[in-house]
Amino acid sequence: MQGVGVIEDADKLQAGHRVWFSCDAGMRPGDGAMAELCVAEESAVLPLADGVDEGLAAALGLSAIAA
């Protein structure tokens, strides 16, 4: 449901930027944020600052869901 990636194409966001995102990926069979490409609403995408570890950023939302 959350992931880290690079913008490929968007209406308002610039391609090539690293981002954290939340989406409904993974809620259907054969779907998920670990896919090569994932669709997310632009309102659910947050830019990652330089130097932010991608693994750490990808895990941030998971502890709240697991709790």
C-alpha positions in Angstrom: 0.0 0.0 0.0 3.0 2.3 0.3 6.2 2.5 -1.6 9.1 4.5 -2.8 9.8 5.2 -6.4 10.6 7.7 -9.1 8.0 9.7 -11.0 7.6 8.3 -14.6 4.7 10.4 -15.7 2.3 12.8 -13.9 0.1 15.8 -14.5 1.6 18.1 -11.9 4.7 16.3 -10.5 8.0 16.4 -12.3 9.3 13.1 -13.8 12.5 11.8 -12.3 11.8 12.9 -8.7 12.1 10.3 -5.9 8.9 10.0 -3.9 7.1 8.1 -1.2 3.5 7.2 -2.1 0.4 5.6 -0.7 -2.1 3.9 -2.9 -4.5 0.9 -3.1 -1.9 -1.3 -4.7 -1.7 -4.7 -3.1 -5.4 -4.8 -2.4 -6.2 -7.0 -5.5 -4.5 -10.2 -6.7 -1.5 -9.5 -8.9 -1.2 -5.9 -7.8 1.2 -4.2 -5.5 3.7 -1.4 -4.8 6.6 -3.7 -5.6 5.6 -3.9 -9.2 7.8 -2.3 -11.9 5.2 0.4 -12.3 2.6 1.6 -9.8 -0.2 4.1 -10.1 -0.9 6.5 -7.3 -3.0 9.7 -6.9 -0.8 12.7 -7.0 -2.3 13.9 -3.8 -0.9 10.7 -2.1 2.7 11.3 -3.3 5.3 13.1 -1.2 8.8 14.1 -2.5 11.8 12.6 -0.8 14.6 14.9 0.2 18.1 14.1 -0.9 19.8 11.8 1.4 16.7 10.1 2.7 17.1 6.3 2.8 14.6 4.7 0.4 14.2 1.6 2.6 13.5 3.7 5.7 11.0 5.9 3.8 9.2 2.9 2.4 8.8 1.4 5.9 7.5 4.5 7.7 3.8 3.9 7.2 4.0 0.2 8.0 4.4 0.4 11.7 1.1 2.2 12.1 -0.8 -0.3 10.0 0.8 -3.3 11.9 -0.1 -1.7 15.2 
